[in-house]
Amino acid sequence: MKIVVKAKTGSKVEKVERITEEPLGLPGLVRESPIYKVLVKDAPVDGKANRAIIKALSKYFDVPQGRVNLIKGESYKGGMKGVLKIEN
């Protein structure tokens, strides 16, 4: 399953929630892809935030971290948006 993630780094709490809004302007994105908002405490330094996002999503979907893969993404001030693939 492919999902769209809108992540915020440096948050006080860690949280994953499904949201409903238009796709985030990523090329090749299927409109039917579910969109999730992920808040993580880690800063985007040396891949720490990406690892925290993968960890949060693996816990949310109850799958091993190795089954959550970042396909494409882009960062912006205070966060990132991207497409991830989750294998069940």
KOLLUM-242686 format. One record per residue (C-alpha): x, y, z; chain; residue number from 0. Coordinates in nm, 4 decimals, always signed. Layout:
BEGIN
         px         py         pz   kette    nr
          X          Y          Z       A   NUM
...
END
This chain:
BEGIN
         px         py         pz   kette    nr
    +0.0000    +0.0000    +0.0000       A     0
    +0.1286    +0.3474    -0.0822       A     1
    +0.0522    +0.6337    +0.1524       A     2
    +0.1250    +1.0048    +0.1492       A     3
    +0.2896    +1.1448    +0.4601       A     4
    +0.3009    +1.5015    +0.5793       A     5
    +0.5473    +1.5022    +0.8681       A     6
    +0.6435    +1.7637    +1.1243       A     7
    +0.9742    +1.7315    +1.3032       A     8
    +1.0673    +1.8745    +1.6431       A     9
    +0.7184    +1.8163    +1.7811       A    10
    +0.6522    +1.7881    +2.1545       A    11
    +0.4478    +1.4718    +2.1010       A    12
    +0.4749    +1.1781    +1.8628       A    13
    +0.1530    +1.1022    +1.6798       A    14
    +0.0149    +0.9508    +1.3577       A    15
    -0.3291    +1.0391    +1.2261       A    16
    -0.5108    +0.9977    +0.8976       A    17
    -0.6161    +1.3269    +0.7431       A    18
    -0.8265    +1.4232    +0.4456       A    19
    -0.6915    +1.6890    +0.2162       A    20
    -0.5773    +1.7241    -0.1423       A    21
    -0.2558    +1.5481    -0.2510       A    22
    +0.0582    +1.7418    -0.1730       A    23
    +0.1759    +1.8159    -0.5273       A    24
    +0.4084    +1.5189    -0.5626       A    25
    +0.4352    +1.4000    -0.9245       A    26
    +0.2865    +1.0589    -0.9997       A    27
    +0.0765    +1.0577    -0.6854       A    28
    -0.2434    +0.8579    -0.7051       A    29
    -0.5315    +1.0612    -0.5671       A    30
    -0.6675    +0.7568    -0.3857       A    31
    -0.3542    +0.7282    -0.1704       A    32
    -0.4415    +0.7862    +0.1960       A    33
    -0.2771    +1.0865    +0.3605       A    34
    -0.1290    +1.0703    +0.7103       A    35
    +0.0046    +1.3404    +0.9376       A    36
    +0.3044    +1.2243    +1.1399       A    37
    +0.4528    +1.4231    +1.4283       A    38
    +0.7966    +1.3204    +1.5564       A    39
    +1.0251    +1.4639    +1.8242       A    40
    +1.3517    +1.4065    +1.6383       A    41
    +1.5176    +1.6812    +1.4382       A    42
    +1.5955    +1.6291    +1.0688       A    43
    +1.9657    +1.5661    +1.1330       A    44
    +2.1560    +1.2685    +0.9886       A    45
    +1.8314    +1.0902    +0.8953       A    46
    +1.7023    +1.0776    +1.2535       A    47
    +1.3632    +1.2241    +1.1612       A    48
    +1.3192    +0.9802    +0.8710       A    49
    +1.3944    +0.6872    +1.1012       A    50
    +1.1492    +0.8252    +1.3599       A    51
    +0.8784    +0.8598    +1.0923       A    52
    +0.9334    +0.5013    +0.9773       A    53
    +0.9259    +0.3798    +1.3389       A    54
    +0.6014    +0.5682    +1.4126       A    55
    +0.4318    +0.4360    +1.0983       A    56
    +0.5453    +0.0781    +1.1604       A    57
    +0.3951    +0.0958    +1.5084       A    58
    +0.0732    +0.2548    +1.3758       A    59
    +0.0276    -0.0117    +1.1055       A    60
    +0.1677    -0.2917    +1.3245       A    61
    +0.4326    -0.4012    +1.0719       A    62
    +0.8109    -0.4408    +1.1064       A    63
    +1.0140    -0.1269    +1.0319       A    64
    +1.1800    -0.3049    +0.7398       A    65
    +0.8453    -0.3111    +0.5605       A    66
    +0.8083    +0.0685    +0.5596       A    67
    +1.0041    +0.2315    +0.2766       A    68
    +1.0363    +0.5933    +0.1699       A    69
    +0.9766    +0.6045    -0.2065       A    70
    +1.0125    +0.9782    -0.2593       A    71
    +1.0043    +1.2853    -0.0466       A    72
    +1.1029    +1.6437    -0.0090       A    73
    +1.1776    +1.8474    +0.2970       A    74
    +1.0692    +2.1945    +0.3926       A    75
    +1.1232    +2.4097    +0.6985       A    76
    +0.9948    +2.2144    +0.9974       A    77
    +0.8973    +1.8967    +0.8171       A    78
    +0.8783    +1.6795    +0.5096       A    79
    +0.6236    +1.5392    +0.2702       A    80
    +0.6609    +1.2160    +0.0873       A    81
    +0.5253    +0.8888    -0.0401       A    82
    +0.5925    +0.5717    +0.1555       A    83
    +0.5233    +0.2103    +0.0723       A    84
    +0.4033    -0.0214    +0.3475       A    85
    +0.4228    -0.3945    +0.2808       A    86
    +0.1939    -0.6163    +0.4852       A    87
END
